[in-house]
Amino acid sequence: MLIRVIIGGFIVVVGFFFVTLFMDLKEQHNLQQENIELRLKNARLEEQVKLLDYKQAQLTKKIAEMNRIGG
């Protein structure tokens, strides 16, 4: 009888381990997907910043020319 209780407890512990492992793997996959999405969004934002910097430089140059500063 004691052996059956020990085996039953062992089965429960092993089952719990596999359920926990599955949940962790699923969470890891979700985090990897989120990481990919954030990297893509970051790249798009960096491109937008570069474009805005270029436009700002053009405006600054135009203003300086209008004020006859620089060449």
PDB file of N, H, CA, C and O in Angstrom:
ATOM      1  N   MET A   1       0.823  -1.192   0.000  1.00  0.00           N
ATOM      2  CA  MET A   1       0.000   0.000   0.000  1.00  0.00           C
ATOM      3  C   MET A   1       0.867   1.255   0.000  1.00  0.00           C
ATOM      4  O   MET A   1       0.575   2.213  -0.717  1.00  0.00           O
ATOM      5  N   LEU A   2       1.915   1.254   0.789  1.00  0.00           N
ATOM      6  H   LEU A   2       2.152   0.476   1.371  1.00  0.00           H
ATOM      7  CA  LEU A   2       2.813   2.404   0.853  1.00  0.00           C
ATOM      8  C   LEU A   2       3.490   2.638  -0.498  1.00  0.00           C
ATOM      9  O   LEU A   2       3.699   3.783  -0.897  1.00  0.00           O
ATOM     10  N   ILE A   3       3.830   1.562  -1.196  1.00  0.00           N
ATOM     11  H   ILE A   3       3.659   0.632  -0.871  1.00  0.00           H
ATOM     12  CA  ILE A   3       4.473   1.675  -2.508  1.00  0.00           C
ATOM     13  C   ILE A   3       3.526   2.362  -3.490  1.00  0.00           C
ATOM     14  O   ILE A   3       3.952   3.215  -4.269  1.00  0.00           O
ATOM     15  N   ARG A   4       2.245   1.995  -3.455  1.00  0.00           N
ATOM     16  H   ARG A   4       1.899   1.302  -2.822  1.00  0.00           H
ATOM     17  CA  ARG A   4       1.261   2.605  -4.356  1.00  0.00           C
ATOM     18  C   ARG A   4       1.119   4.099  -4.073  1.00  0.00           C
ATOM     19  O   ARG A   4       1.005   4.893  -5.006  1.00  0.00           O
ATOM     20  N   VAL A   5       1.122   4.484  -2.822  1.00  0.00           N
ATOM     21  H   VAL A   5       1.215   3.839  -2.063  1.00  0.00           H
ATOM     22  CA  VAL A   5       1.026   5.896  -2.463  1.00  0.00           C
ATOM     23  C   VAL A   5       2.264   6.649  -2.965  1.00  0.00           C
ATOM     24  O   VAL A   5       2.149   7.752  -3.500  1.00  0.00           O
ATOM     25  N   ILE A   6       3.432   6.057  -2.794  1.00  0.00           N
ATOM     26  H   ILE A   6       3.526   5.161  -2.360  1.00  0.00           H
ATOM     27  CA  ILE A   6       4.676   6.676  -3.253  1.00  0.00           C
ATOM     28  C   ILE A   6       4.670   6.808  -4.773  1.00  0.00           C
ATOM     29  O   ILE A   6       5.021   7.862  -5.305  1.00  0.00           O
ATOM     30  N   ILE A   7       4.276   5.756  -5.470  1.00  0.00           N
ATOM     31  H   ILE A   7       3.991   4.900  -5.038  1.00  0.00           H
ATOM     32  CA  ILE A   7       4.218   5.789  -6.933  1.00  0.00           C
ATOM     33  C   ILE A   7       3.187   6.822  -7.390  1.00  0.00           C
ATOM     34  O   ILE A   7       3.443   7.579  -8.325  1.00  0.00           O
ATOM     35  N   GLY A   8       2.034   6.857  -6.743  1.00  0.00           N
ATOM     36  H   GLY A   8       1.825   6.242  -5.983  1.00  0.00           H
ATOM     37  CA  GLY A   8       1.008   7.848  -7.082  1.00  0.00           C
ATOM     38  C   GLY A   8       1.511   9.266  -6.883  1.00  0.00           C
ATOM     39  O   GLY A   8       1.288  10.132  -7.730  1.00  0.00           O
ATOM     40  N   GLY A   9       2.178   9.505  -5.787  1.00  0.00           N
ATOM     41  H   GLY A   9       2.359   8.802  -5.100  1.00  0.00           H
ATOM     42  CA  GLY A   9       2.751  10.822  -5.525  1.00  0.00           C
ATOM     43  C   GLY A   9       3.807  11.184  -6.554  1.00  0.00           C
ATOM     44  O   GLY A   9       3.882  12.328  -7.003  1.00  0.00           O
ATOM     45  N   PHE A  10       4.617  10.213  -6.924  1.00  0.00           N
ATOM     46  H   PHE A  10       4.556   9.284  -6.560  1.00  0.00           H
ATOM     47  CA  PHE A  10       5.647  10.431  -7.937  1.00  0.00           C
ATOM     48  C   PHE A  10       5.015  10.793  -9.275  1.00  0.00           C
ATOM     49  O   PHE A  10       5.485  11.701  -9.961  1.00  0.00           O
ATOM     50  N   ILE A  11       3.961  10.095  -9.644  1.00  0.00           N
ATOM     51  H   ILE A  11       3.579   9.357  -9.087  1.00  0.00           H
ATOM     52  CA  ILE A  11       3.263  10.374 -10.906  1.00  0.00           C
ATOM     53  C   ILE A  11       2.689  11.795 -10.892  1.00  0.00           C
ATOM     54  O   ILE A  11       2.763  12.508 -11.893  1.00  0.00           O
ATOM     55  N   VAL A  12       2.123  12.198  -9.762  1.00  0.00           N
ATOM     56  H   VAL A  12       2.064  11.619  -8.949  1.00  0.00           H
ATOM     57  CA  VAL A  12       1.572  13.551  -9.657  1.00  0.00           C
ATOM     58  C   VAL A  12       2.681  14.591  -9.801  1.00  0.00           C
ATOM     59  O   VAL A  12       2.510  15.591 -10.498  1.00  0.00           O
ATOM     60  N   VAL A  13       3.803  14.360  -9.149  1.00  0.00           N
ATOM     61  H   VAL A  13       3.942  13.548  -8.582  1.00  0.00           H
ATOM     62  CA  VAL A  13       4.919  15.307  -9.219  1.00  0.00           C
ATOM     63  C   VAL A  13       5.469  15.393 -10.642  1.00  0.00           C
ATOM     64  O   VAL A  13       5.735  16.490 -11.133  1.00  0.00           O
ATOM     65  N   VAL A  14       5.639  14.263 -11.302  1.00  0.00           N
ATOM     66  H   VAL A  14       5.423  13.372 -10.903  1.00  0.00           H
ATOM     67  CA  VAL A  14       6.145  14.254 -12.676  1.00  0.00           C
ATOM     68  C   VAL A  14       5.140  14.937 -13.606  1.00  0.00           C
ATOM     69  O   VAL A  14       5.535  15.704 -14.485  1.00  0.00           O
ATOM     70  N   GLY A  15       3.860  14.669 -13.422  1.00  0.00           N
ATOM     71  H   GLY A  15       3.539  14.046 -12.708  1.00  0.00           H
ATOM     72  CA  GLY A  15       2.825  15.324 -14.225  1.00  0.00           C
ATOM     73  C   GLY A  15       2.849  16.827 -14.034  1.00  0.00           C
ATOM     74  O   GLY A  15       2.769  17.583 -15.002  1.00  0.00           O
ATOM     75  N   PHE A  16       2.958  17.256 -12.796  1.00  0.00           N
ATOM     76  H   PHE A  16       3.024  16.642 -12.010  1.00  0.00           H
ATOM     77  CA  PHE A  16       3.043  18.698 -12.507  1.00  0.00           C
ATOM     78  C   PHE A  16       4.265  19.314 -13.171  1.00  0.00           C
ATOM     79  O   PHE A  16       4.206  20.427 -13.693  1.00  0.00           O
ATOM     80  N   PHE A  17       5.373  18.579 -13.149  1.00  0.00           N
ATOM     81  H   PHE A  17       5.421  17.675 -12.725  1.00  0.00           H
ATOM     82  CA  PHE A  17       6.601  19.066 -13.786  1.00  0.00           C
ATOM     83  C   PHE A  17       6.387  19.296 -15.282  1.00  0.00           C
ATOM     84  O   PHE A  17       6.784  20.335 -15.810  1.00  0.00           O
ATOM     85  N   PHE A  18       5.763  18.338 -15.965  1.00  0.00           N
ATOM     86  H   PHE A  18       5.440  17.494 -15.535  1.00  0.00           H
ATOM     87  CA  PHE A  18       5.556  18.472 -17.401  1.00  0.00           C
ATOM     88  C   PHE A  18       4.559  19.588 -17.734  1.00  0.00           C
ATOM     89  O   PHE A  18       4.736  20.291 -18.728  1.00  0.00           O
ATOM     90  N   VAL A  19       3.529  19.754 -16.926  1.00  0.00           N
ATOM     91  H   VAL A  19       3.386  19.183 -16.118  1.00  0.00           H
ATOM     92  CA  VAL A  19       2.585  20.851 -17.151  1.00  0.00           C
ATOM     93  C   VAL A  19       3.299  22.195 -16.989  1.00  0.00           C
ATOM     94  O   VAL A  19       3.107  23.105 -17.796  1.00  0.00           O
ATOM     95  N   THR A  20       4.109  22.313 -15.960  1.00  0.00           N
ATOM     96  H   THR A  20       4.265  21.574 -15.305  1.00  0.00           H
ATOM     97  CA  THR A  20       4.865  23.541 -15.721  1.00  0.00           C
ATOM     98  C   THR A  20       5.851  23.793 -16.860  1.00  0.00           C
ATOM     99  O   THR A  20       6.007  24.930 -17.304  1.00  0.00           O
ATOM    100  N   LEU A  21       6.511  22.751 -17.330  1.00  0.00           N
ATOM    101  H   LEU A  21       6.385  21.827 -16.970  1.00  0.00           H
ATOM    102  CA  LEU A  21       7.453  22.874 -18.435  1.00  0.00           C
ATOM    103  C   LEU A  21       6.737  23.358 -19.695  1.00  0.00           C
ATOM    104  O   LEU A  21       7.237  24.243 -20.388  1.00  0.00           O
ATOM    105  N   PHE A  22       5.580  22.790 -19.994  1.00  0.00           N
ATOM    106  H   PHE A  22       5.174  22.070 -19.431  1.00  0.00           H
ATOM    107  CA  PHE A  22       4.796  23.198 -21.161  1.00  0.00           C
ATOM    108  C   PHE A  22       4.399  24.674 -21.057  1.00  0.00           C
ATOM    109  O   PHE A  22       4.501  25.416 -22.034  1.00  0.00           O
ATOM    110  N   MET A  23       3.954  25.091 -19.886  1.00  0.00           N
ATOM    111  H   MET A  23       3.871  24.488 -19.093  1.00  0.00           H
ATOM    112  CA  MET A  23       3.547  26.481 -19.693  1.00  0.00           C
ATOM    113  C   MET A  23       4.733  27.431 -19.867  1.00  0.00           C
ATOM    114  O   MET A  23       4.589  28.503 -20.455  1.00  0.00           O
ATOM    115  N   ASP A  24       5.891  27.046 -19.364  1.00  0.00           N
ATOM    116  H   ASP A  24       6.009  26.175 -18.886  1.00  0.00           H
ATOM    117  CA  ASP A  24       7.091  27.878 -19.502  1.00  0.00           C
ATOM    118  C   ASP A  24       7.524  27.987 -20.962  1.00  0.00           C
ATOM    119  O   ASP A  24       7.925  29.061 -21.411  1.00  0.00           O
ATOM    120  N   LEU A  25       7.445  26.887 -21.701  1.00  0.00           N
ATOM    121  H   LEU A  25       7.120  26.015 -21.336  1.00  0.00           H
ATOM    122  CA  LEU A  25       7.813  26.913 -23.113  1.00  0.00           C
ATOM    123  C   LEU A  25       6.860  27.803 -23.912  1.00  0.00           C
ATOM    124  O   LEU A  25       7.279  28.532 -24.811  1.00  0.00           O
ATOM    125  N   LYS A  26       5.575  27.731 -23.570  1.00  0.00           N
ATOM    126  H   LYS A  26       5.234  27.139 -22.840  1.00  0.00           H
ATOM    127  CA  LYS A  26       4.593  28.573 -24.245  1.00  0.00           C
ATOM    128  C   LYS A  26       4.867  30.047 -23.950  1.00  0.00           C
ATOM    129  O   LYS A  26       4.805  30.879 -24.855  1.00  0.00           O
ATOM    130  N   GLU A  27       5.165  30.372 -22.711  1.00  0.00           N
ATOM    131  H   GLU A  27       5.215  29.696 -21.976  1.00  0.00           H
ATOM    132  CA  GLU A  27       5.473  31.746 -22.320  1.00  0.00           C
ATOM    133  C   GLU A  27       6.742  32.233 -23.023  1.00  0.00           C
ATOM    134  O   GLU A  27       6.807  33.379 -23.468  1.00  0.00           O
ATOM    135  N   GLN A  28       7.741  31.367 -23.122  1.00  0.00           N
ATOM    136  H   GLN A  28       7.688  30.436 -22.761  1.00  0.00           H
ATOM    137  CA  GLN A  28       8.983  31.730 -23.797  1.00  0.00           C
ATOM    138  C   GLN A  28       8.712  32.033 -25.272  1.00  0.00           C
ATOM    139  O   GLN A  28       9.258  32.991 -25.820  1.00  0.00           O
ATOM    140  N   HIS A  29       7.878  31.225 -25.909  1.00  0.00           N
ATOM    141  H   HIS A  29       7.435  30.447 -25.464  1.00  0.00           H
ATOM    142  CA  HIS A  29       7.528  31.463 -27.309  1.00  0.00           C
ATOM    143  C   HIS A  29       6.824  32.808 -27.454  1.00  0.00           C
ATOM    144  O   HIS A  29       7.128  33.568 -28.374  1.00  0.00           O
ATOM    145  N   ASN A  30       5.896  33.106 -26.566  1.00  0.00           N
ATOM    146  H   ASN A  30       5.648  32.488 -25.819  1.00  0.00           H
ATOM    147  CA  ASN A  30       5.178  34.380 -26.615  1.00  0.00           C
ATOM    148  C   ASN A  30       6.139  35.556 -26.448  1.00  0.00           C
ATOM    149  O   ASN A  30       6.007  36.570 -27.134  1.00  0.00           O
ATOM    150  N   LEU A  31       7.092  35.422 -25.549  1.00  0.00           N
ATOM    151  H   LEU A  31       7.198  34.599 -24.992  1.00  0.00           H
ATOM    152  CA  LEU A  31       8.070  36.486 -25.327  1.00  0.00           C
ATOM    153  C   LEU A  31       8.969  36.680 -26.546  1.00  0.00           C
ATOM    154  O   LEU A  31       9.338  37.807 -26.878  1.00  0.00           O
ATOM    155  N   GLN A  32       9.318  35.584 -27.206  1.00  0.00           N
ATOM    156  H   GLN A  32       9.019  34.669 -26.937  1.00  0.00           H
ATOM    157  CA  GLN A  32      10.139  35.689 -28.413  1.00  0.00           C
ATOM    158  C   GLN A  32       9.372  36.409 -29.517  1.00  0.00           C
ATOM    159  O   GLN A  32       9.940  37.241 -30.225  1.00  0.00           O
ATOM    160  N   GLN A  33       8.090  36.096 -29.667  1.00  0.00           N
ATOM    161  H   GLN A  33       7.629  35.420 -29.092  1.00  0.00           H
ATOM    162  CA  GLN A  33       7.262  36.767 -30.671  1.00  0.00           C
ATOM    163  C   GLN A  33       7.156  38.261 -30.366  1.00  0.00           C
ATOM    164  O   GLN A  33       7.275  39.096 -31.263  1.00  0.00           O
ATOM    165  N   GLU A  34       6.932  38.586 -29.102  1.00  0.00           N
ATOM    166  H   GLU A  34       6.836  37.908 -28.373  1.00  0.00           H
ATOM    167  CA  GLU A  34       6.834  39.988 -28.703  1.00  0.00           C
ATOM    168  C   GLU A  34       8.155  40.712 -28.970  1.00  0.00           C
ATOM    169  O   GLU A  34       8.159  41.862 -29.409  1.00  0.00           O
ATOM    170  N   ASN A  35       9.261  40.042 -28.706  1.00  0.00           N
ATOM    171  H   ASN A  35       9.258  39.108 -28.349  1.00  0.00           H
ATOM    172  CA  ASN A  35      10.588  40.617 -28.939  1.00  0.00           C
ATOM    173  C   ASN A  35      10.775  40.933 -30.423  1.00  0.00           C
ATOM    174  O   ASN A  35      11.282  42.000 -30.769  1.00  0.00           O
ATOM    175  N   ILE A  36      10.374  40.022 -31.290  1.00  0.00           N
ATOM    176  H   ILE A  36       9.962  39.155 -31.008  1.00  0.00           H
ATOM    177  CA  ILE A  36      10.483  40.241 -32.738  1.00  0.00           C
ATOM    178  C   ILE A  36       9.637  41.438 -33.156  1.00  0.00           C
ATOM    179  O   ILE A  36      10.091  42.293 -33.916  1.00  0.00           O
ATOM    180  N   GLU A  37       8.411  41.494 -32.659  1.00  0.00           N
ATOM    181  H   GLU A  37       8.042  40.800 -32.042  1.00  0.00           H
ATOM    182  CA  GLU A  37       7.523  42.604 -32.998  1.00  0.00           C
ATOM    183  C   GLU A  37       8.094  43.943 -32.525  1.00  0.00           C
ATOM    184  O   GLU A  37       8.019  44.941 -33.243  1.00  0.00           O
ATOM    185  N   LEU A  38       8.657  43.964 -31.332  1.00  0.00           N
ATOM    186  H   LEU A  38       8.718  43.154 -30.749  1.00  0.00           H
ATOM    187  CA  LEU A  38       9.227  45.203 -30.801  1.00  0.00           C
ATOM    188  C   LEU A  38      10.469  45.636 -31.576  1.00  0.00           C
ATOM    189  O   LEU A  38      10.697  46.830 -31.767  1.00  0.00           O
ATOM    190  N   ARG A  39      11.267  44.677 -32.020  1.00  0.00           N
ATOM    191  H   ARG A  39      11.082  43.707 -31.865  1.00  0.00           H
ATOM    192  CA  ARG A  39      12.449  45.018 -32.817  1.00  0.00           C
ATOM    193  C   ARG A  39      12.032  45.632 -34.157  1.00  0.00           C
ATOM    194  O   ARG A  39      12.646  46.593 -34.621  1.00  0.00           O
ATOM    195  N   LEU A  40      10.992  45.075 -34.771  1.00  0.00           N
ATOM    196  H   LEU A  40      10.494  44.294 -34.394  1.00  0.00           H
ATOM    197  CA  LEU A  40      10.497  45.637 -36.034  1.00  0.00           C
ATOM    198  C   LEU A  40       9.952  47.043 -35.826  1.00  0.00           C
ATOM    199  O   LEU A  40      10.213  47.948 -36.618  1.00  0.00           O
ATOM    200  N   LYS A  41       9.197  47.211 -34.760  1.00  0.00           N
ATOM    201  H   LYS A  41       8.984  46.476 -34.116  1.00  0.00           H
ATOM    202  CA  LYS A  41       8.650  48.536 -34.461  1.00  0.00           C
ATOM    203  C   LYS A  41       9.774  49.532 -34.196  1.00  0.00           C
ATOM    204  O   LYS A  41       9.710  50.676 -34.645  1.00  0.00           O
ATOM    205  N   ASN A  42      10.789  49.108 -33.480  1.00  0.00           N
ATOM    206  H   ASN A  42      10.842  48.179 -33.115  1.00  0.00           H
ATOM    207  CA  ASN A  42      11.937  49.963 -33.192  1.00  0.00           C
ATOM    208  C   ASN A  42      12.642  50.376 -34.484  1.00  0.00           C
ATOM    209  O   ASN A  42      13.022  51.536 -34.641  1.00  0.00           O
ATOM    210  N   ALA A  43      12.817  49.438 -35.399  1.00  0.00           N
ATOM    211  H   ALA A  43      12.508  48.495 -35.272  1.00  0.00           H
ATOM    212  CA  ALA A  43      13.474  49.754 -36.671  1.00  0.00           C
ATOM    213  C   ALA A  43      12.658  50.788 -37.449  1.00  0.00           C
ATOM    214  O   ALA A  43      13.223  51.712 -38.033  1.00  0.00           O
ATOM    215  N   ARG A  44      11.332  50.634 -37.459  1.00  0.00           N
ATOM    216  H   ARG A  44      10.873  49.883 -36.984  1.00  0.00           H
ATOM    217  CA  ARG A  44      10.483  51.607 -38.152  1.00  0.00           C
ATOM    218  C   ARG A  44      10.600  52.988 -37.508  1.00  0.00           C
ATOM    219  O   ARG A  44      10.687  54.000 -38.203  1.00  0.00           O
ATOM    220  N   LEU A  45      10.602  53.019 -36.189  1.00  0.00           N
ATOM    221  H   LEU A  45      10.531  52.197 -35.625  1.00  0.00           H
ATOM    222  CA  LEU A  45      10.721  54.292 -35.484  1.00  0.00           C
ATOM    223  C   LEU A  45      12.075  54.956 -35.744  1.00  0.00           C
ATOM    224  O   LEU A  45      12.149  56.176 -35.887  1.00  0.00           O
ATOM    225  N   GLU A  46      13.128  54.171 -35.804  1.00  0.00           N
ATOM    226  H   GLU A  46      13.068  53.180 -35.688  1.00  0.00           H
ATOM    227  CA  GLU A  46      14.453  54.726 -36.096  1.00  0.00           C
ATOM    228  C   GLU A  46      14.478  55.345 -37.490  1.00  0.00           C
ATOM    229  O   GLU A  46      15.090  56.393 -37.692  1.00  0.00           O
ATOM    230  N   GLU A  47      13.820  54.707 -38.447  1.00  0.00           N
ATOM    231  H   GLU A  47      13.323  53.856 -38.283  1.00  0.00           H
ATOM    232  CA  GLU A  47      13.743  55.271 -39.794  1.00  0.00           C
ATOM    233  C   GLU A  47      12.964  56.586 -39.784  1.00  0.00           C
ATOM    234  O   GLU A  47      13.341  57.538 -40.468  1.00  0.00           O
ATOM    235  N   GLN A  48      11.891  56.639 -39.017  1.00  0.00           N
ATOM    236  H   GLN A  48      11.585  55.866 -38.461  1.00  0.00           H
ATOM    237  CA  GLN A  48      11.119  57.873 -38.918  1.00  0.00           C
ATOM    238  C   GLN A  48      11.951  58.995 -38.306  1.00  0.00           C
ATOM    239  O   GLN A  48      11.875  60.142 -38.746  1.00  0.00           O
ATOM    240  N   VAL A  49      12.746  58.660 -37.287  1.00  0.00           N
ATOM    241  H   VAL A  49      12.808  57.728 -36.929  1.00  0.00           H
ATOM    242  CA  VAL A  49      13.607  59.663 -36.647  1.00  0.00           C
ATOM    243  C   VAL A  49      14.650  60.175 -37.643  1.00  0.00           C
ATOM    244  O   VAL A  49      14.924  61.374 -37.696  1.00  0.00           O
ATOM    245  N   LYS A  50      15.230  59.270 -38.429  1.00  0.00           N
ATOM    246  H   LYS A  50      15.008  58.296 -38.386  1.00  0.00           H
ATOM    247  CA  LYS A  50      16.217  59.693 -39.428  1.00  0.00           C
ATOM    248  C   LYS A  50      15.579  60.642 -40.442  1.00  0.00           C
ATOM    249  O   LYS A  50      16.177  61.649 -40.821  1.00  0.00           O
ATOM    250  N   LEU A  51      14.381  60.318 -40.872  1.00  0.00           N
ATOM    251  H   LEU A  51      13.895  59.500 -40.564  1.00  0.00           H
ATOM    252  CA  LEU A  51      13.684  61.176 -41.836  1.00  0.00           C
ATOM    253  C   LEU A  51      13.382  62.539 -41.229  1.00  0.00           C
ATOM    254  O   LEU A  51      13.568  63.563 -41.885  1.00  0.00           O
ATOM    255  N   LEU A  52      12.920  62.563 -39.992  1.00  0.00           N
ATOM    256  H   LEU A  52      12.768  61.731 -39.458  1.00  0.00           H
ATOM    257  CA  LEU A  52      12.627  63.829 -39.328  1.00  0.00           C
ATOM    258  C   LEU A  52      13.896  64.649 -39.106  1.00  0.00           C
ATOM    259  O   LEU A  52      13.876  65.872 -39.239  1.00  0.00           O
ATOM    260  N   ASP A  53      14.992  63.983 -38.771  1.00  0.00           N
ATOM    261  H   ASP A  53      15.009  62.989 -38.663  1.00  0.00           H
ATOM    262  CA  ASP A  53      16.265  64.699 -38.621  1.00  0.00           C
ATOM    263  C   ASP A  53      16.684  65.338 -39.940  1.00  0.00           C
ATOM    264  O   ASP A  53      17.152  66.476 -39.965  1.00  0.00           O
ATOM    265  N   TYR A  54      16.514  64.603 -41.029  1.00  0.00           N
ATOM    266  H   TYR A  54      16.134  63.678 -41.008  1.00  0.00           H
ATOM    267  CA  TYR A  54      16.869  65.134 -42.340  1.00  0.00           C
ATOM    268  C   TYR A  54      16.009  66.348 -42.681  1.00  0.00           C
ATOM    269  O   TYR A  54      16.517  67.371 -43.141  1.00  0.00           O
ATOM    270  N   LYS A  55      14.696  66.225 -42.449  1.00  0.00           N
ATOM    271  H   LYS A  55      14.283  65.394 -42.076  1.00  0.00           H
ATOM    272  CA  LYS A  55      13.794  67.345 -42.724  1.00  0.00           C
ATOM    273  C   LYS A  55      14.146  68.559 -41.866  1.00  0.00           C
ATOM    274  O   LYS A  55      14.114  69.692 -42.348  1.00  0.00           O
ATOM    275  N   GLN A  56      14.478  68.329 -40.613  1.00  0.00           N
ATOM    276  H   GLN A  56      14.504  67.409 -40.222  1.00  0.00           H
ATOM    277  CA  GLN A  56      14.859  69.429 -39.714  1.00  0.00           C
ATOM    278  C   GLN A  56      16.135  70.101 -40.202  1.00  0.00           C
ATOM    279  O   GLN A  56      16.249  71.326 -40.158  1.00  0.00           O
ATOM    280  N   ALA A  57      17.082  69.314 -40.662  1.00  0.00           N
ATOM    281  H   ALA A  57      16.989  68.319 -40.698  1.00  0.00           H
ATOM    282  CA  ALA A  57      18.330  69.879 -41.183  1.00  0.00           C
ATOM    283  C   ALA A  57      18.058  70.734 -42.420  1.00  0.00           C
ATOM    284  O   ALA A  57      18.644  71.804 -42.589  1.00  0.00           O
ATOM    285  N   GLN A  58      17.159  70.246 -43.283  1.00  0.00           N
ATOM    286  H   GLN A  58      16.684  69.378 -43.145  1.00  0.00           H
ATOM    287  CA  GLN A  58      16.811  71.014 -44.479  1.00  0.00           C
ATOM    288  C   GLN A  58      16.149  72.341 -44.097  1.00  0.00           C
ATOM    289  O   GLN A  58      16.454  73.381 -44.681  1.00  0.00           O
ATOM    290  N   LEU A  59      15.250  72.302 -43.125  1.00  0.00           N
ATOM    291  H   LEU A  59      15.002  71.457 -42.650  1.00  0.00           H
ATOM    292  CA  LEU A  59      14.582  73.530 -42.680  1.00  0.00           C
ATOM    293  C   LEU A  59      15.578  74.501 -42.050  1.00  0.00           C
ATOM    294  O   LEU A  59      15.514  75.707 -42.289  1.00  0.00           O
ATOM    295  N   THR A  60      16.482  73.980 -41.259  1.00  0.00           N
ATOM    296  H   THR A  60      16.534  73.001 -41.065  1.00  0.00           H
ATOM    297  CA  THR A  60      17.488  74.823 -40.614  1.00  0.00           C
ATOM    298  C   THR A  60      18.369  75.482 -41.681  1.00  0.00           C
ATOM    299  O   THR A  60      18.694  76.665 -41.578  1.00  0.00           O
ATOM    300  N   LYS A  61      18.746  74.722 -42.690  1.00  0.00           N
ATOM    301  H   LYS A  61      18.482  73.761 -42.774  1.00  0.00           H
ATOM    302  CA  LYS A  61      19.562  75.254 -43.776  1.00  0.00           C
ATOM    303  C   LYS A  61      18.799  76.347 -44.526  1.00  0.00           C
ATOM    304  O   LYS A  61      19.360  77.393 -44.853  1.00  0.00           O
ATOM    305  N   LYS A  62      17.535  76.097 -44.791  1.00  0.00           N
ATOM    306  H   LYS A  62      17.079  75.247 -44.525  1.00  0.00           H
ATOM    307  CA  LYS A  62      16.719  77.081 -45.509  1.00  0.00           C
ATOM    308  C   LYS A  62      16.575  78.376 -44.705  1.00  0.00           C
ATOM    309  O   LYS A  62      16.672  79.469 -45.262  1.00  0.00           O
ATOM    310  N   ILE A  63      16.346  78.251 -43.414  1.00  0.00           N
ATOM    311  H   ILE A  63      16.267  77.363 -42.962  1.00  0.00           H
ATOM    312  CA  ILE A  63      16.225  79.431 -42.549  1.00  0.00           C
ATOM    313  C   ILE A  63      17.533  80.197 -42.511  1.00  0.00           C
ATOM    314  O   ILE A  63      17.537  81.427 -42.560  1.00  0.00           O
ATOM    315  N   ALA A  64      18.647  79.478 -42.423  1.00  0.00           N
ATOM    316  H   ALA A  64      18.644  78.478 -42.382  1.00  0.00           H
ATOM    317  CA  ALA A  64      19.952  80.131 -42.384  1.00  0.00           C
ATOM    318  C   ALA A  64      20.198  80.866 -43.697  1.00  0.00           C
ATOM    319  O   ALA A  64      20.738  81.972 -43.685  1.00  0.00           O
ATOM    320  N   GLU A  65      19.820  80.284 -44.815  1.00  0.00           N
ATOM    321  H   GLU A  65      19.381  79.386 -44.825  1.00  0.00           H
ATOM    322  CA  GLU A  65      19.996  80.954 -46.099  1.00  0.00           C
ATOM    323  C   GLU A  65      19.108  82.192 -46.202  1.00  0.00           C
ATOM    324  O   GLU A  65      19.523  83.215 -46.746  1.00  0.00           O
ATOM    325  N   MET A  66      17.890  82.096 -45.682  1.00  0.00           N
ATOM    326  H   MET A  66      17.552  81.265 -45.240  1.00  0.00           H
ATOM    327  CA  MET A  66      16.987  83.228 -45.720  1.00  0.00           C
ATOM    328  C   MET A  66      17.525  84.381 -44.866  1.00  0.00           C
ATOM    329  O   MET A  66      17.334  85.550 -45.201  1.00  0.00           O
ATOM    330  N   ASN A  67      18.188  84.047 -43.779  1.00  0.00           N
ATOM    331  H   ASN A  67      18.343  83.098 -43.507  1.00  0.00           H
ATOM    332  CA  ASN A  67      18.762  85.064 -42.896  1.00  0.00           C
ATOM    333  C   ASN A  67      20.165  85.451 -43.311  1.00  0.00           C
ATOM    334  O   ASN A  67      20.830  86.214 -42.610  1.00  0.00           O
ATOM    335  N   ARG A  68      20.625  84.939 -44.438  1.00  0.00           N
ATOM    336  H   ARG A  68      20.085  84.319 -45.007  1.00  0.00           H
ATOM    337  CA  ARG A  68      21.947  85.209 -45.007  1.00  0.00           C
ATOM    338  C   ARG A  68      23.062  84.816 -44.051  1.00  0.00           C
ATOM    339  O   ARG A  68      24.076  85.501 -43.925  1.00  0.00           O
ATOM    340  N   ILE A  69      22.838  83.680 -43.377  1.00  0.00           N
ATOM    341  H   ILE A  69      22.014  83.123 -43.480  1.00  0.00           H
ATOM    342  CA  ILE A  69      23.870  83.146 -42.495  1.00  0.00           C
ATOM    343  C   ILE A  69      24.443  81.916 -43.202  1.00  0.00           C
ATOM    344  O   ILE A  69      23.685  81.077 -43.688  1.00  0.00           O
ATOM    345  N   GLY A  70      25.706  81.807 -43.260  1.00  0.00           N
ATOM    346  H   GLY A  70      26.322  82.489 -42.864  1.00  0.00           H
ATOM    347  CA  GLY A  70      26.323  80.664 -43.888  1.00  0.00           C
ATOM    348  C   GLY A  70      26.218  80.738 -45.408  1.00  0.00           C
ATOM    349  O   GLY A  70      25.833  81.765 -45.967  1.00  0.00           O
ATOM    350  N   GLY A  71      26.564  79.645 -46.061  1.00  0.00           N
ATOM    351  H   GLY A  71      26.878  78.811 -45.607  1.00  0.00           H
ATOM    352  CA  GLY A  71      26.598  79.742 -47.495  1.00  0.00           C
ATOM    353  C   GLY A  71      25.840  78.697 -48.145  1.00  0.00           C
ATOM    354  O   GLY A  71      25.778  78.652 -49.374  1.00  0.00           O
TER     355      GLY A  71
END
